[in-house]
Amino acid sequence: MRDLVFLPGFMLNASLWDDMRGDLATLGTLHFGDLGQDSSLDAMAERVLANAPDKFLLFGFSMGGFVAQAIALKAPQRVLGLGLLNTSSRPQSAQESTSTLAQIALAEKAPFKGLTSRALASSLHPDRAADTVLLQRLQAMALQNGKEVFLRQLSTLRDGSYADLHRIACPALIVASDADRLRTVEESEEMAQRIPAAHLEIVRNCGHMTPMEKPQELFAVIRDWIAASKL
């Protein structure tokens, strides 16, 4: 059986994949990377590699997609296939960096109460922005991670890997959602154009949290790509 490694996004954890876990287990042995212990993408990538099987399929969601790109570039002989889900390869803009530093300054002084309701709502399709079940699940993951992880992950300034994407030789699945308010379809298209063996899929009527909003559709995309790529 194949090994599959999954990486979560900002202030998320392995619970992100709960709605897909049973289906994903039919594809192979599941492993879930920990992105909460380090404050740089490089260190996160090294930690995942240290705990991953010798060879594996790698799926990174949102922030985890940046880490997944770093892993694929660091250890191309180990990553047999790469899934980049609702993510990007663009570096952090000056405006984003300024905003991040301001968030860090505020967070260091105050007790951590989770993510703001605005931040949580913006991660979902507009029609589901008031879905209390999804919002509570997202907030529960944020609270489980806590303040130290929040500060570490905020400090993870992206330098981007756009210029190096052409070096990723393994099959790559790139997934975007048409109503994602945090990552655009254009960002996914950029990655698909740069990675030689890339396949782009767009999930319809879905916000940023594709594994939770459209778990069955996302699973079908992953399953069919693995079969088509003979992985």
N, C-alpha and C positions, 0 to 999 in steps of 0.2 A: 504493500500500500504506500502511496505517496504521502509526504509530509507537507502540511500547509501551515504557514506562519502568518498570523494576523496582528496588525498594529493599529491601535486606536488613535483617535484624534485628541485635541486639546481638552484636558480635564475629563476625559473618558477613560474607560478601562475595558476589560474583557466582556463586561456585561453588554457592551455595545452590540455584540454578536449573538445575544441570547435567542432572538427570534429566528436566527438562521442556523443555530448550532446543530440541531438535529439533522437538517438537510446537509449541512457542510460535512458532517461526520461520515456521510455516505461516500465522500470523495477521498477520504484519507484520514490520517492522524492529525488532529488539530493542536496547534501550539499558539500561545498568546504572549506577545512581547510586552515587557514592562517599560513604559516611557516616562515613568514618574520619578526616577532616581537621579537623573542627570540634567544638566542645564545647557547642553549643547547637542546639536544634531549628531555630531561626530561621536560623542560619548554614548549617546543613545544607540547609534548604529553598532558600536563595538559591544555594548552590553547584549543587544539582541543576537549578534553573531556568536558571542560566547556561550549563549544558552540554546542556540538553534541546532537542529540536526545538521548532518554533514552537507546534505543537499535538500532543497526544499522549494516549494512555490511560495512566493511572498506577496502579501496583500496589505497595502497601507492606506488607511482612511484619513483624509484631511491632513493634519500635522503628521500623522503616521506615514503619509505618502511622501513627505520630504525625507523622513528617515529611511523609508524603503528605497528611494532613489540613491541615497548615500550608501546603503548596504549593497545594492546592485552594482554600483561603481567600485566599491571596495573589494567585493568578493564575487566577481562574475562567474567564477567556476562553481560556486555553491548555489546561486540563485538560478533555478531552471526556468522559472516563469515569474513575471512581475505584474501585479495588479495595482493600479493607481486609482483610487476611488475618491471622487469629490475633492481633488487636491490640485496642486499647481507646481510649477518649477520656477516661478518668478521670485526674485529676491525681494526682501522687505523694503518697502519704499521709505523715504525720509519721514513722510507723514505718519506711516505706521510705526516707525521706530520711536518717534516723539510721543505718540499716543501710548505705546507700550511702556516707555519709561515713566510716564505720568501714572499709569495704572500700577506699576511696581511701587512707586513712591507712596501712593494712597494705600495700597494693600499692606505694606510693611507697618503702617501705623494703626491699622484697625483689625479687629477680630474678623476672621473669615466666616462669612455667612452664605457662601455658595455664589453661584453666578446670578447676575441680575435677571429679572424677569424679561427685560428687553433683549438681553443677549440670548437667553434660552429661546424666546419666541422667534427671533430672527434666524435661528438654525432650522426652523421647520417651514414647510409650505405655508403660504399665507392662510390657506383654508384650515390649517391645523395648528395655527399659532396659539390657540386657546385650548388645545387638547391637554387636559389636565393629567391624563395618564402618562403621555409622552413627556410632558414638562417635568413631572415628578420623577420619572425615571432618569432623565438627564440631570436634574438637580441632585438626585441621590448619588450618582457617580461623582459629581463635582465635590460633594461633601465628603464622600469616602476618600477621595484623593487628598483634600485638605489644603491648608494654607501653604505649606512648604512646597508641595507639588505645583500649586498655582504660581508661586514665585519662580520656581525653577523653570517651568514651561514658558512663562512669560519672558524669561531671560534668554530663551532660545531664539536668538536673532537669525533669521534665514538669510543666507548668502546666495541662495538659488543655485540650481544645477543646470539651468537651461543650456549653457554652452557645452555641457558634457553629455547631454542626453543621447547624442549620436553614437556614443560608446557603449550604450546598452544593447547588447546583441541578442539577448534571449527574447522569446515572445512576450509581448506586453499587452495587457488589457487596460484600457483607460475608460473610466466610467464617469459621466457627468450627469447632473440632473437639471431639467429645464427650468425649474423654479428655485434653484439654489441661490440664496442671497449672500452667501459667503464666498463661494468659488464659482466662477463663470464657466460657461461652455467654451468660451474662447480660450481660456487657460488650458482646458483639456485638449482642445484642437491644436494648440501650440505644441503640447507634448507629443501628440500623435504624429505631427509633422516631423518632429525631430528624431523620434525613436524608430529605427528602421523596420522592426517587426511589430509595429503597434496596430491594435484594433480598437476603434472607438465605439462606445455604446452610449446612448443618451436615454436615461430613464425619464419617462413622461409623468407630469403631474406630481412632482416630487421635489421637496426641498433639499437641504444639505444633508440631513440625517437619513440617507438612503438605506442603511442596514436596519433601521428601525421603522421607517416610513413605508418602504417597499421591499421587505425582506424576501418575499417569494420571487419577485421580479429580479432582484439582484442575484439571488441564488441561481436562477435559470441562466442569467447572463454568464456567471462564473462557470457553471457546469458546462454550458455549451462551448465556451471559449477553451476550456481545458480539453474537451473532446476534439474540437476542431484543430487545436494546436498540437494534438497527440502528446500531451503532457501526462 
